[in-house]
């Protein structure tokens, strides 16, 4: 749990959007919005993320599936959706969070985030990564 505390503190103190810490070492951090940083972390760090703690500003359904794909063992989020909590709980991860919302909204806050909607069709973390990783180069 020390790694999760370190990840949370780094996220908040440095105004980052994503942090991965494992064995008290920073593996990855990002200021990217959305899931771009998470996809890039998986692509660049790969297997090294297994067993890491992750802190993220906003975790919706798509981010929860990608977090599971990365192999994390702990997660903190400032804002998390109800569906993300269910996905994580099912995998045995009890997330820490500040605010629970019914659904993550788009940037204009007028409707659900497009990735929240798209990720409803994904049946597994593997499928989520396979489909969403096509959006990064």
N, C-alpha and C positions, 0 to 999 in steps of 0.2 A: 504493500500500500504506500510505501515511501515514494516509489516511482510515480504513482498517480498524483500524490501531493506535489511532487516536484513539477510534473507536467502541468497541473492546474495552476500553480503559482507562476510558472514561466508564461503560460498562455495569458493570464490576467495582467501580470506586471509588465510584460513587454508588448501588450496589445497585439498578440498574434492571433491567427485564426485556427491553427492546428499545431500540435506538439506531440511527438512520440518520444518517450523515455524508457530505457531498459537498463537495468543494473546501474541506476543512478547516472547514466550517460545519455546525453541528447543524441537521438538518432536522426531526427528530422524536425524542422519547424517551417511554417509558412505563413504568409499574410494573404494568400489567395482567397478569394471569396468562393463560396459554393464548394463543390466536391473536387474541383481541379487539383487542389493541393493534396487531397487524400489519394487521388488516382496517381499523382506524380510520386508520392511517398511509396506507394505500393510498387510502382514501376522501378524506382531507383533503389529502394532498400530491400525489396523482396522478402526473402526468408528471415532477414534480420529483424523484421517487425514481430515475428512470432514471440509471444511472451511479453511484449511491450505494453506499456500503459499509454493511453491516448487521451489527449484533452483537445476539445474542439468547441468552437463558439456555438455552432448550431448542428444538431444531429437529427436528421429526419430518417425516414425509412431507407432511402438509398444509401446514406452515409452509414447507417447501422449495418446494412448488409456488407458494405465494403470493409467496415471495421472488422467484422467477423472473418471476412476473406483474408484480411491481413494477419490474423492470428493473435490479435490483442487478448489480454487477460483482464484488463480493467479500463474503464472509460469514465471520463468526466465531460459534461457539456453545460454551457451556460443555459442553453435552451434546447429542449429535446421534445420530440413528438411522442404521442401515446403509442403509435405503431412502432417506433424505434425502441421504446422501452420493452414492448412485448417481444420483439425480435431478439433483443439482447438477453432478456430473462429466459427465453426458451433455450438459448445457447449456454445458459449458466453464468452469464455476466450481469451483475447487479450494478447498473450505472449510477453514478453520482451526478446530480444536476441541481441547478438553481430554479429553473422555470420549466414546467411541463405544459405543453400546448396540445390542442387536439390534432393540429396538422401544421407543418411548416408552410409559410406563405411565400409567394413570389416577392421579388424586390419591391414592387409597387404595393404590396400587401392587399391586393384586390382579389386574389384567388390562390388556391393551393400551388405550391412550387411545382413546376412541370416535372421535376425529377421525382417528387413524391408520387405524382400520378403515374409516371412511366414505370416506377419501381414496383407498382402493384402487380405487374405482369411477371416479375422475376420470382422464380420458385426457390432460388438458392443464392448464397453469397457468390458462388462460382459464376452463375448466370449473370448476376448483377455486374461483376467485374468484367466478364466477357463483353457484355453489351455497352457498359458505360465507358470502358477503356478505349473504345473506338473514338470517343470525343476528345482524346488528347493525342498529341503527336509524340 
